[in-house]
């Protein structure tokens, strides 16, 4: 069985990493380690991206960077993502990865016109989402952890919308046969979200949001987390 590759597009804050691990650790903690090997590459550290055919599936993480900055490592990764989609290797882009997939395939990414979306949010599957393999068994409406200021403003040509939230109409999509993007964070637990809300509290207050309410409304999101194991099954 070929390994799954986690493409790490950034890291969390050093104090959080010291206590809770880094982005790749959060993904791995919610995956089935008995299902096969998981490898990691960090293109933001200039690590070379491997041949796409070496892997049974690929996950692209979130980042503190912005896709719209078009950093050289990010643009190089976007070109590599095109190869993954064309090769029909299962791919899951999360947050930054979701936006990078859209950008790579011709979509438009930018600041969310409604502002930052932070908190445990309600995500609703549309009819196409309810029939999609990645969301098999997921309720029509489920909660997920959100933590982003940019969004996919326009889906790429040929993409199919799968899910939306109140603040972001493009929370999940598929393009090609096996490439999915999700704006929410299936790898986040409530504690990770809580720490990010606290770090961005001033920005959220400036946007007119009630930080105390956001913190009080945090819930765990098992339906969202299960998506990672479901993706693993699709990779086999």
C-alpha positions as CSV (number, residue, x, y, z in Angstrom):
1,X,0.0,0.0,0.0
2,X,1.4,3.4,-0.9
3,X,1.8,6.0,1.9
4,X,-0.3,9.1,2.4
5,X,1.6,12.3,2.1
6,X,0.9,15.3,4.3
7,X,2.0,18.5,2.5
8,X,2.7,20.9,5.4
9,X,2.3,24.5,4.2
10,X,3.1,26.1,7.5
11,X,3.4,25.5,11.3
12,X,1.5,26.6,14.4
13,X,2.9,28.9,17.0
14,X,6.0,27.6,18.8
15,X,4.3,27.5,22.2
16,X,1.4,25.6,20.9
17,X,3.6,23.2,19.0
18,X,5.6,22.5,22.1
19,X,2.5,21.5,24.1
20,X,0.2,20.0,21.4
21,X,2.4,19.1,18.5
22,X,2.3,20.8,15.0
23,X,-0.2,20.7,12.2
24,X,0.8,17.3,10.9
25,X,0.5,15.8,14.4
26,X,-3.1,17.0,14.6
27,X,-4.0,15.3,11.3
28,X,-2.2,12.1,12.3
29,X,-4.0,11.9,15.7
30,X,-7.3,11.7,13.8
31,X,-6.2,9.1,11.3
32,X,-6.0,5.3,11.3
33,X,-2.3,4.6,11.8
34,X,-2.9,0.9,11.1
35,X,-4.1,1.8,7.6
36,X,-0.6,2.5,6.3
37,X,2.4,4.8,6.4
38,X,2.0,8.6,6.6
39,X,4.8,10.8,5.4
40,X,5.3,14.6,5.6
41,X,7.0,17.2,3.4
42,X,7.3,20.9,4.1
43,X,7.5,23.0,0.9
44,X,7.4,26.2,2.9
45,X,10.8,25.2,4.3
46,X,12.0,24.6,0.7
47,X,11.8,20.9,0.9
48,X,11.4,19.4,-2.6
49,X,8.0,18.0,-3.4
50,X,8.2,14.2,-4.3
51,X,6.8,12.5,-7.4
52,X,3.0,12.4,-7.1
53,X,2.8,8.8,-8.2
54,X,4.7,7.7,-5.1
55,X,1.6,8.2,-2.9
56,X,-1.9,6.7,-2.4
57,X,-3.3,10.0,-1.2
58,X,-2.2,13.6,-0.4
59,X,-3.4,16.0,2.3
60,X,-2.5,19.7,2.2
61,X,-2.6,21.5,5.5
62,X,-3.5,25.0,6.6
63,X,-1.0,27.8,7.0
64,X,-0.5,31.2,8.6
65,X,0.5,32.5,5.2
66,X,-2.0,33.6,2.5
67,X,-2.4,32.1,-0.9
68,X,-2.8,35.6,-2.3
69,X,0.8,36.4,-1.3
70,X,1.8,34.0,-4.1
71,X,5.1,33.1,-2.4
72,X,7.4,31.1,-4.7
73,X,7.2,27.9,-2.7
74,X,3.4,28.2,-2.7
75,X,3.1,28.8,-6.5
76,X,5.5,25.8,-7.0
77,X,3.2,23.7,-4.8
78,X,0.2,24.9,-6.8
79,X,1.7,23.7,-10.0
80,X,2.4,20.3,-8.3
81,X,-1.2,20.2,-7.2
82,X,-2.3,20.3,-10.8
83,X,-0.2,17.2,-11.4
84,X,-2.0,15.5,-8.5
85,X,-5.4,16.3,-9.9
86,X,-4.5,15.2,-13.4
87,X,-3.1,11.9,-12.1
88,X,-6.4,11.4,-10.1
89,X,-4.6,10.7,-6.9
90,X,-6.9,11.4,-3.9
91,X,-6.2,14.8,-2.6
92,X,-7.7,16.7,0.4
93,X,-6.9,20.4,0.8
94,X,-7.7,21.9,4.2
95,X,-8.1,25.7,4.7
96,X,-4.9,27.0,3.0
97,X,-4.8,23.7,1.1
98,X,-8.5,24.2,0.1
99,X,-7.7,27.7,-1.2
100,X,-4.5,26.5,-2.9
101,X,-6.4,23.8,-4.7
102,X,-8.9,26.3,-6.0
103,X,-6.1,28.7,-7.0
104,X,-4.1,26.0,-8.8
105,X,-7.1,25.0,-10.8
106,X,-8.1,28.5,-11.9
107,X,-10.4,29.7,-9.0
108,X,-10.2,33.0,-7.2
109,X,-9.0,33.4,-3.6
110,X,-9.2,36.5,-1.5
111,X,-10.2,38.1,1.8
112,X,-13.6,36.9,2.8
113,X,-15.9,39.9,2.3
114,X,-17.8,39.0,5.5
115,X,-14.7,39.0,7.6
116,X,-12.9,36.4,9.6
117,X,-14.7,33.2,10.3
118,X,-13.6,31.8,13.6
119,X,-15.4,29.4,15.9
120,X,-17.4,26.2,15.8
121,X,-19.7,26.8,12.8
122,X,-22.6,25.1,11.2
123,X,-21.8,23.6,7.8
124,X,-24.6,22.5,5.5
125,X,-24.2,20.0,2.7
126,X,-26.0,20.7,-0.6
127,X,-27.6,17.9,-2.6
128,X,-24.3,17.2,-4.4
129,X,-22.5,17.1,-1.0
130,X,-25.0,14.6,0.4
131,X,-24.2,12.3,-2.5
132,X,-20.4,12.8,-2.3
133,X,-18.1,9.9,-1.2
134,X,-16.1,12.0,1.2
135,X,-19.2,13.1,3.1
136,X,-20.8,9.6,3.1
137,X,-22.8,9.2,6.3
138,X,-22.3,12.9,7.4
139,X,-25.5,14.7,8.5
140,X,-26.9,17.3,6.1
141,X,-25.9,19.9,8.8
142,X,-22.9,19.4,11.0
143,X,-20.5,21.5,13.1
144,X,-16.9,22.1,12.2
145,X,-14.0,24.3,13.4
146,X,-13.3,27.4,11.3
147,X,-10.3,29.7,11.6
148,X,-9.7,31.8,8.4
149,X,-9.7,35.2,7.0
150,X,-9.4,34.3,3.3
151,X,-11.8,32.2,1.3
152,X,-12.4,30.8,-2.1
153,X,-14.4,33.6,-3.7
154,X,-14.9,31.8,-7.0
155,X,-14.7,28.1,-7.6
156,X,-12.6,26.8,-10.5
157,X,-14.4,25.9,-13.7
158,X,-15.6,22.4,-13.5
159,X,-15.6,22.3,-9.7
160,X,-18.8,21.1,-7.9
161,X,-19.8,22.9,-4.7
162,X,-20.5,20.5,-1.8
163,X,-21.0,22.6,1.4
164,X,-21.5,26.1,2.7
165,X,-21.7,28.0,6.0
166,X,-23.4,31.3,6.9
167,X,-20.2,33.3,6.3
168,X,-18.6,31.2,3.5
169,X,-20.6,29.9,0.6
170,X,-17.7,27.7,-0.6
171,X,-16.8,25.5,2.4
172,X,-16.2,22.4,0.4
173,X,-15.9,21.4,-3.2
174,X,-14.6,18.7,-5.5
175,X,-12.8,19.1,-8.8
176,X,-12.0,16.2,-11.0
177,X,-12.7,12.7,-9.6
178,X,-10.7,12.7,-6.4
179,X,-9.6,16.2,-5.4
180,X,-11.5,17.8,-2.5
181,X,-11.1,21.1,-0.7
182,X,-12.6,21.9,2.7
183,X,-12.3,25.3,4.3
184,X,-13.1,24.0,7.8
185,X,-10.5,22.2,9.9
186,X,-11.2,18.4,10.5
187,X,-7.9,18.2,12.3
188,X,-8.8,20.8,15.0
189,X,-10.0,19.9,18.4
190,X,-11.8,22.4,20.5
191,X,-8.7,23.3,22.5
192,X,-6.8,24.3,19.3
193,X,-9.6,26.5,18.2
194,X,-9.9,28.1,21.6
195,X,-6.2,29.1,21.5
196,X,-6.5,30.5,18.0
197,X,-9.5,32.6,19.0
198,X,-7.7,33.9,22.0
199,X,-4.7,34.9,19.9
200,X,-6.8,36.7,17.4
201,X,-9.2,38.2,20.0
202,X,-8.3,41.9,19.2
203,X,-9.0,41.4,15.5
204,X,-12.2,39.6,16.1
205,X,-13.4,42.3,18.5
206,X,-12.5,45.0,15.9
207,X,-14.7,43.0,13.5
208,X,-17.6,43.4,15.9
209,X,-17.6,39.8,17.1
210,X,-18.2,38.7,20.7
211,X,-15.1,36.7,21.6
212,X,-16.6,35.4,24.9
213,X,-19.5,34.0,23.0
214,X,-17.2,32.4,20.4
215,X,-15.3,30.7,23.2
216,X,-18.4,29.6,25.0
217,X,-19.9,28.1,21.8
218,X,-16.9,25.9,21.0
219,X,-17.9,22.3,20.7
220,X,-16.1,19.2,19.6
221,X,-16.8,18.2,16.0
222,X,-16.7,14.5,15.6
223,X,-18.6,14.5,12.2
224,X,-15.9,16.8,10.8
225,X,-13.0,14.8,12.3
226,X,-14.3,11.5,10.8
227,X,-13.8,13.0,7.4
228,X,-10.0,12.2,7.7
229,X,-10.5,8.5,8.2
230,X,-13.1,8.5,5.4
231,X,-10.5,10.1,3.1
232,X,-8.0,7.4,4.1
233,X,-10.4,4.8,3.0
234,X,-10.8,6.6,-0.4
235,X,-7.1,6.4,-0.8
236,X,-7.2,2.6,-0.8
